[in-house]
């Protein structure tokens, strides 16, 4: 474990490089275990795992405890919200419990791509002095057995607007108006920055926590692009990519 920083207001102690917040709601346990395994394989950075559950009808807490205990991991926390409150408040509950300098969000059925993904993201954030780093994702069909890649355009399509010194107004136009956005599953964000913007939308936005990135960019905070595959992203289920008429 690496020593962290101490935030004087609120006395928030940063004890890890990264808090990986696993967001669950009625998860498929085998997918959840595979997602957790992809986190446990990470090397080169100090991490904690926080599971934030959004009021699942059957709590996954016992399965998570059993799996992580068997792996020998003790640096984890369970945030089991008693009622379904939507993704924004669920994410915020996990971030509030976090002791890492940066937050990596992930959901069951998505998997970190390689053992050094979090180290790459962390090193890139430190070397570029960035509070917000994102990379590329590989889409696969989550409705089929195994990993079957799905052809998909890059996300975002134009990355040069994120270059240091690029016109911030063009970034705002692309991101906010043209909807050429970052995939929220492939981000690493400063813990305090994420908490600040989540608190701005909690109670106003229910399901789209990614909206905080639009607000950050509107305020002139420029994300930093890491040209590397970060995540295997399950496409076809969930709020973000299902074909459900409800969503």
GIGI-V620517 format. One line per field, one symbol per residue. phi: phi as a letter, one per 20 degrees, with the letter a starting at -180 (. if undefined). burial: b if it has 16 or more other C-alpha atoms within 10 Angstrom, else e. Layout:
phi = ???
burial = ???
//
This chain:
phi = .efdddefenleeedcfcdeeeecblffffffffffffffffcnceccdddddemgfcfegfffgfffffenfdebcdddffcfcnffffgfffffefdefcddebcgndcfeofdfffgfffffffeldebdbcecdecffedfmddgdgbffbefdeffefgnffffffffffeeemedffffddccggffffgffffdgnddeddfffffffgffeneefdedfbfdbedfdpcnffcfeffgf
burial = eeeeeeeeeeebbbbbbbbbbbbbbebeeeebbbbbbbbbebeebbbbbbbbbbbbeebbeeebbeebeeeeeeebbbbbbeeeebbbbbbbbbbebbbbbbbbbbbbbbbbbbebbbbbbbebbeeeebbbbbbbbbbbbbeeeeeeeeeeebbeeebebbeeeeebeebbebbbeeebbbbbbbbbbbbbebbebbeebbeebebebbbbbbbbbbeeebbbbbeebbbbbbbbeeeeeeeeeee
//
